[in-house]
Amino acid sequence: MRRVGRRAAVLAAAAVLCLGAGAARGETVMLFAAASTAQAIEEVVATYQATHADRVKAVFAASSTLARQIAQGAPADIFLSASRDWMDYLEERGLIAADSRVHPLANRLVLIAPAASATVLPIDAETDFATLLGGGRLAMGDPGHVPAGIYAKAALERLGHWPRLAGRLAYTSDVRGALALVERGEAAAGIVYATDAAVSERVRVIGAFPAELTPPITYALALIGDDRGGAAERFYHFLLGPEARRLFLRHGFLVPDDP
């Protein structure tokens, strides 16, 4: 019995040493995040890693693309979606920790043009998109699945412009694609989030869409799966903390007091 007890004590001590070594090395967190959050998230991650042993690897794409990848088994630990609907998609499949779901960020839609443009347009039922576009196109996320495109279509439909813009639209696989088309001069104008316009010196905002034209543009955050208490949960709480909040505000996001 004495030998068994001594052996158990040795094994327990070894386990503690292993745990300590793991904590010192840190763990890797896989964050799947909407493309529109890229610059802000990169700064949040850098700030976190400066004081934590854990590493965070961020994957950016359209929320629809990321949600489908997670549903197909992609190794995500945290999902930050630009659309409540795509978080619903995962929740309905039992893939998120439902009690971790929060809505910590919001955004706004704006109309952009190349930086040299001197145009300023109020966005309403009288907006002259034909003159604005000339022979060019209006870039936007694909409204079939990209949240920014879905919001843009809803706004244009509410104003009665959607039928008149048929054949003048350039769809992209995420909102940053729409920004890039305008930056390169391949589209005369584009509809993106205010935070996307803020990261580029090659475009300027020429109009802002009134908030009442779209459903609330809010982002959803949740842990994937039920593995709690590790690196993923540590970073999740950091995303909701005061340092991350300050950085998101600096990048132009709206951050509610109670997500």
CORJO-V230984 format. One record per helix or strand of 2 or more residues. SS is the DSSP state (a for helix, b for strand). FROM is the first residue (numbers start at 0). TO is the last residue. If there is no record, write none. Layout:
ss:SS from:FROM to:TO
ss:SS from:FROM to:TO
This chain:
ss:a from:1 to:24
ss:b from:27 to:33
ss:a from:34 to:48
ss:b from:54 to:60
ss:a from:62 to:70
ss:b from:77 to:80
ss:a from:83 to:91
ss:a from:97 to:99
ss:b from:101 to:105
ss:b from:108 to:113
ss:a from:128 to:132
ss:b from:137 to:140
ss:a from:146 to:158
ss:a from:162 to:164
ss:b from:168 to:171
ss:a from:174 to:182
ss:b from:188 to:192
ss:a from:193 to:197
ss:b from:202 to:207
ss:a from:210 to:212
ss:b from:217 to:223
ss:a from:230 to:238
ss:a from:241 to:249
